[in-house]
Amino acid sequence: MEDSVPCFFLSVLILFLVFKTFRSRICYRNLPPSPPALPIIGHLRLLKPRMYRTLQNLAQEYGPIFSLRFGCRLVVVVSSSSAVEECFTKNDVILANRPKFLAGKHIAYNNTTIPQSSYGDHWRNLRRIVAIEIFSTARLNKFLSIRKDEIKRLITKLSQRSLQDFAKVELKSSFKELTFNMTVRMIAGKRYYGEDVSDEEEARRFRELMVEVFSYIGASNPGDFLPILNWIDGGRFEKKLKNFGKRTDEFAQRLIDEHRSKKNNLESMNTMIDHLLSSQESEPDYLTDEIIKGLVLTMIFTGTDTSRDPALWDDPMSFKPERFDNGGGEGSKFTPFGLGRRACPGAGLAQRVVSLALGTLIQCFEWKRVTHEEIDMMEGRGFIMPKLEPLEAMCKALPIVKNILS
């Protein structure tokens, strides 16, 4: 009798899996081709480091459009530039929604921020606010002085070691400092890296959040694909998410409260938070503090994308700057900001920052490799695939640096 109980539950489980498999075959008969899948986990075995290379190999075998099943979630992979363009132009309404993950529930205010929000009136309102109050041309032009100042600080830092001769510099940390300081100064008027940090404790908390966030964003929770793992885990991962979400919420709320208390100080009125608080007065029912916090955290927690289609790029694994010599040439095939109505609204800001920073670095320094060997472009792990080895180079300040810094 005792042995019959586990046998009964095992039989029920097997029948359930057979039913699910049979049902999925009926519901998804018109799916693109797919590699063989394992029971229950599907293609989760493919989730390895540098997964984009696995997807590239699968595309070569199964075509530019193929399907995968990650546990209970169906995924269609599109790796052709022309197919991607068709998906997000002609058919972008069909693909305008976003999947729901546990991280979105606890970090993105129950999936209501602009990247995670379902397509509809709420998303359209968020997009309108972002386009008018944050990323409009007039607004970005007002932040030009911040971009110039942060790039000038970078030039000063690099030139201090390279005025007389070539010096080896590690650029990853410098670029991170430039990006985060520039972003947070536009959002809240503060620097959290390097010099002129007004509140060291607040800066420390911010840096800790930035290190931690990339372990939670994206599809980092196995329970999102195999819900039974959430039960086996005992909810520990969700508790960590809740704790992290609470800390990010408190951090953003402190910034908002600080700017609200200084709203009569004209010197501190040119930040994104100030502009959003000003708009809140005319839309108090919709533009709540939670909406503003979601916008603030979204602007900070942004990532990057890469493209490496051999049909589109000749030798995609190599860096060839001549591809970008013509403004509308091969560079236009690169789609780091997406396409269609869900394209990144911050593209204008990113283009301004990259062009000004890169142009200044080229103009102010002579550059060469540390050794005669090619630079190792191997990617590391993580959501944004940083270089496995931090970028190092030899630079020597040119005479024009003195004119720029004077």
C-alpha positions in Angstrom: 0.0 0.0 0.0 2.8 2.4 0.9 4.5 1.7 -2.5 1.3 2.5 -4.4 1.2 6.2 -3.3 4.5 7.3 -5.1 3.6 5.1 -8.0 0.3 6.9 -8.3 1.9 10.3 -8.3 4.5 9.2 -10.8 1.8 7.9 -13.1 -0.1 11.2 -12.8 3.1 13.1 -13.6 3.8 10.9 -16.7 0.2 11.4 -18.0 0.5 15.1 -17.5 3.7 15.3 -19.4 2.3 13.2 -22.2 -0.8 15.4 -22.4 1.4 18.6 -22.4 3.6 17.2 -25.2 0.5 16.1 -27.3 -1.2 19.4 -26.7 1.9 21.5 -27.7 2.3 19.5 -30.9 -1.3 20.3 -31.8 -1.2 24.0 -30.8 2.2 24.7 -32.4 2.1 22.7 -35.6 3.0 25.7 -37.8 6.1 26.7 -35.9 9.5 27.2 -37.7 11.9 24.3 -37.7 13.4 23.3 -34.4 16.3 21.1 -33.2 15.4 18.0 -31.2 14.2 18.8 -27.7 14.5 17.0 -24.4 11.3 16.2 -22.4 10.3 18.8 -19.8 13.4 21.1 -20.2 13.2 21.4 -24.0 16.3 23.3 -25.3 17.4 24.6 -21.9 20.6 22.7 -22.4 21.6 25.3 -25.0 21.7 28.1 -22.4 25.4 28.2 -22.2 27.9 31.1 -22.0 28.2 33.0 -25.3 24.8 31.6 -26.3 24.6 33.9 -29.3 27.2 31.7 -31.0 25.1 28.7 -30.3 22.1 30.5 -31.9 24.3 31.5 -34.9 25.3 27.8 -35.5 21.6 26.7 -35.2 20.7 29.4 -37.8 23.2 28.0 -40.2 21.6 24.5 -39.8 17.9 25.3 -39.5 17.6 28.6 -41.3 17.3 32.3 -40.3 14.0 31.6 -38.4 13.7 28.7 -36.0 12.0 27.8 -32.8 13.2 26.7 -29.4 11.4 25.6 -26.2 13.0 26.7 -23.0 11.0 24.7 -20.4 7.4 26.0 -20.6 8.3 29.0 -22.8 8.3 28.9 -26.5 10.9 31.1 -28.3 11.2 32.0 -32.0 14.7 33.1 -33.0 15.0 35.5 -35.9 18.6 36.0 -37.1 18.2 37.4 -40.5 18.4 41.2 -40.9 15.6 41.3 -43.5 13.4 39.1 -41.3 14.0 41.2 -38.2 13.2 44.4 -40.1 9.9 42.8 -41.3 9.1 41.6 -37.8 9.5 45.1 -36.3 8.1 47.2 -39.1 5.3 45.4 -40.9 4.4 43.1 -38.0 5.6 45.2 -35.0 2.1 45.4 -33.4 1.9 41.6 -33.3 5.3 41.5 -31.5 4.9 44.6 -29.4 4.2 42.8 -26.1 6.9 41.6 -23.7 7.2 38.4 -21.7 6.6 38.5 -18.0 9.5 37.5 -15.7 9.8 37.4 -12.0 12.4 40.1 -12.1 9.9 42.4 -13.8 7.4 41.9 -11.0 9.7 42.9 -8.2 12.2 45.3 -9.9 10.1 46.9 -12.7 7.0 47.7 -10.6 5.0 44.6 -11.7 6.1 44.9 -15.4 4.9 48.5 -15.8 8.1 50.2 -16.8 8.6 51.1 -20.4 10.8 48.1 -21.4 8.6 45.5 -19.7 5.1 47.1 -20.1 2.6 45.3 -22.3 1.6 47.2 -25.4 -1.4 49.4 -24.8 -2.5 52.8 -23.5 -0.1 52.7 -20.5 2.9 52.0 -22.7 1.9 54.7 -25.1 1.6 57.3 -22.3 5.0 56.3 -21.0 6.5 56.6 -24.5 4.9 60.1 -24.9 6.4 61.2 -21.5 9.8 59.9 -22.4 9.8 61.5 -25.9 8.7 64.9 -24.6 10.2 65.3 -21.1 13.4 63.3 -21.4 14.7 62.6 -24.9 13.4 65.5 -27.0 16.0 67.4 -29.0 15.5 70.5 -26.9 16.0 68.6 -23.7 19.1 66.8 -24.9 20.6 70.1 -26.0 20.2 71.4 -22.4 22.3 68.5 -21.2 25.2 69.3 -23.6 27.3 71.0 -20.9 27.1 67.8 -18.8 28.3 65.6 -21.7 31.1 68.1 -22.4 32.2 68.3 -18.8 32.3 64.5 -18.3 34.3 64.0 -21.5 36.7 66.7 -20.4 37.2 64.9 -17.1 38.0 61.7 -19.0 40.5 63.6 -21.2 42.2 65.1 -18.1 42.5 61.7 -16.5 44.1 60.1 -19.5 46.4 63.0 -20.3 47.9 63.2 -16.8 49.8 59.9 -17.6 50.5 60.4 -21.2 51.7 64.0 -21.8 55.4 63.0 -22.2 55.2 59.6 -23.8 52.9 56.6 -24.4 51.3 55.2 -21.3 49.2 52.1 -20.9 45.6 52.8 -19.9 42.7 50.5 -18.9 39.6 51.9 -20.6 36.8 49.8 -19.4 36.6 51.4 -15.9 37.1 54.9 -17.5 34.2 54.3 -19.9 32.0 53.0 -17.1 32.7 56.0 -15.0 32.0 58.3 -18.0 28.7 56.6 -18.8 27.3 56.3 -15.3 28.3 59.8 -14.2 26.9 61.4 -17.4 23.7 59.5 -17.0 23.1 60.2 -13.3 24.1 63.8 -13.7 21.4 64.2 -16.3 18.9 62.3 -14.1 19.7 63.7 -10.7 22.6 66.1 -11.0 25.0 63.8 -9.1 28.3 62.1 -9.6 28.8 58.6 -8.1 32.3 57.7 -9.5 35.7 59.4 -9.4 36.1 62.9 -8.1 33.6 65.4 -6.9 31.3 62.8 -5.2 29.2 64.8 -2.8 27.8 61.9 -0.8 30.2 59.0 -0.5 27.7 56.7 1.3 25.0 57.3 -1.3 27.6 56.7 -4.1 28.6 53.5 -2.4 25.0 52.2 -2.3 24.5 53.2 -6.0 27.7 51.3 -7.0 26.6 48.2 -5.1 23.2 48.3 -6.9 24.9 48.6 -10.3 27.0 45.5 -9.6 24.0 43.5 -8.4 21.4 44.4 -11.0 23.0 42.5 -13.8 22.5 39.2 -11.9 18.7 39.8 -11.9 17.8 41.6 -15.2 16.9 39.6 -18.3 16.0 35.9 -18.1 18.2 35.1 -15.1 15.7 33.0 -13.1 15.5 29.3 -14.1 12.0 29.3 -12.4 10.7 31.5 -15.2 11.1 28.6 -17.5 10.6 25.7 -15.1 8.1 26.9 -12.5 8.6 23.8 -10.4 12.1 25.2 -9.6 10.6 28.1 -7.7 8.9 25.5 -5.4 12.1 23.5 -5.1 14.1 26.7 -4.4 11.8 27.5 -1.5 11.3 31.0 -2.9 14.9 32.1 -2.0 15.5 33.7 -5.4 12.2 35.6 -5.2 13.1 36.8 -1.7 16.4 38.2 -3.1 14.5 39.9 -5.9 12.1 41.5 -3.5 14.9 42.7 -1.3 16.8 44.1 -4.3 13.6 45.7 -5.7 12.9 47.3 -2.3 16.4 48.8 -2.2 16.3 50.2 -5.7 12.8 51.7 -5.0 14.1 53.4 -1.8 17.1 54.7 -3.7 15.0 56.2 -6.4 12.4 57.6 -3.9 15.2 59.4 -2.0 16.3 61.1 -5.2 12.8 62.2 -6.0 12.1 63.5 -2.5 15.4 65.4 -2.5 14.5 67.2 -5.7 11.0 67.8 -4.6 12.3 69.6 -1.5 14.6 71.8 -3.7 12.0 72.6 -6.4 12.4 76.3 -5.7 16.1 76.2 -6.2 16.6 77.3 -9.8 20.2 76.0 -9.9 19.0 72.4 -9.5 16.1 72.5 -11.9 17.8 71.2 -15.0 17.6 67.5 -14.3 15.3 64.8 -15.7 13.8 64.3 -12.2 13.0 68.0 -12.0 11.3 68.0 -15.4 9.2 64.9 -14.5 8.2 66.5 -11.2 7.1 69.6 -13.0 5.0 67.5 -15.4 3.6 65.6 -12.4 1.9 68.8 -11.3 -0.3 68.8 -14.4 -0.8 65.0 -14.5 -0.8 64.0 -10.8 -3.2 61.1 -11.2 -1.1 59.4 -13.9 2.5 60.6 -13.4 2.8 59.2 -9.9 6.1 58.8 -8.0 6.1 55.1 -9.0 5.9 56.0 -12.7 8.8 58.5 -12.2 10.9 55.9 -10.3 10.3 53.4 -13.0 11.5 55.9 -15.6 14.6 56.8 -13.6 15.6 53.2 -12.9 15.0 52.3 -16.6 17.4 55.1 -17.7 20.1 53.7 -15.4 19.5 50.0 -16.0 20.1 50.1 -19.8 22.0 47.6 -21.9 23.6 47.1 -25.3 23.3 44.8 -28.2 25.5 43.4 -31.0 25.0 42.1 -34.5 27.2 39.6 -36.3 25.4 38.2 -39.3 27.9 37.0 -42.0 25.3 37.6 -44.7 25.2 41.2 -43.6 28.7 41.8 -42.4 31.8 40.6 -44.2 33.9 38.9 -41.4 31.6 39.9 -38.5 34.0 38.8 -35.8 36.5 41.5 -36.8 36.4 45.2 -36.1 36.7 47.2 -39.3 36.1 50.9 -38.8 36.0 51.5 -42.5 32.5 50.1 -42.5 31.4 53.3 -40.9 33.2 55.7 -43.2 30.0 56.5 -45.1 27.1 57.7 -42.9 24.5 55.6 -44.7 26.7 52.7 -45.6 27.3 49.5 -43.7 26.9 51.3 -40.4 23.2 51.7 -41.1 22.9 47.9 -41.0 23.7 47.9 -37.3 20.6 48.0 -35.2 21.7 48.6 -31.5 18.5 50.5 -30.7 16.0 48.1 -32.2 13.3 48.8 -34.8 9.6 49.7 -34.9 7.5 51.2 -32.1 9.4 49.4 -29.3 12.8 50.8 -30.5 15.0 52.4 -27.8 13.8 56.0 -27.2 17.3 56.9 -26.0 18.9 56.4 -29.4 19.4 60.2 -29.9 21.2 60.5 -26.5 23.4 57.5 -27.2 24.5 58.7 -30.6 25.4 62.1 -29.1 27.5 60.6 -26.3 29.3 58.1 -28.5 30.1 60.5 -31.3 31.4 63.2 -28.9 33.4 60.9 -26.8 34.9 58.9 -29.6 35.7 61.9 -31.7 37.4 63.7 -28.8 39.5 60.6 -27.9 40.7 60.3 -31.5 41.4 64.0 -31.8 43.3 64.3 -28.5 45.4 61.2 -28.4 47.6 59.0 -30.5 46.7 55.3 -29.9 48.4 52.0 -30.4 48.1 48.4 -29.1 49.9 47.3 -25.9 51.6 44.5 -27.8 51.9 43.6 -31.5 49.3 40.9 -31.0 45.7 41.6 -32.1 43.4 42.8 -29.3 41.5 39.9 -27.7 37.8 40.6 -28.5 36.5 37.5 -26.7 33.2 38.2 -24.9 32.6 37.7 -21.3 29.5 36.5 -19.6 26.5 38.6 -18.7 23.5 40.4 -20.1 25.5 43.0 -22.0 28.4 40.7 -23.1 31.4 42.9 -22.0 34.9 42.0 -23.2 36.3 39.1 -21.3 39.5 41.0 -20.8 39.2 44.7 -20.1 40.3 46.9 -22.9 43.9 48.2 -22.5 45.7 50.5 -25.0 48.7 52.8 -25.2 47.9 56.4 -25.6 49.9 59.6 -25.9 48.4 63.1 -25.5 48.6 65.3 -28.5 49.3 69.1 -28.3 45.6 69.9 -28.9 44.8 68.5 -25.4 46.3 71.7 -23.7 43.9 73.9 -25.8 40.9 71.7 -24.9 41.7 71.7 -21.2 42.6 75.3 -20.9 
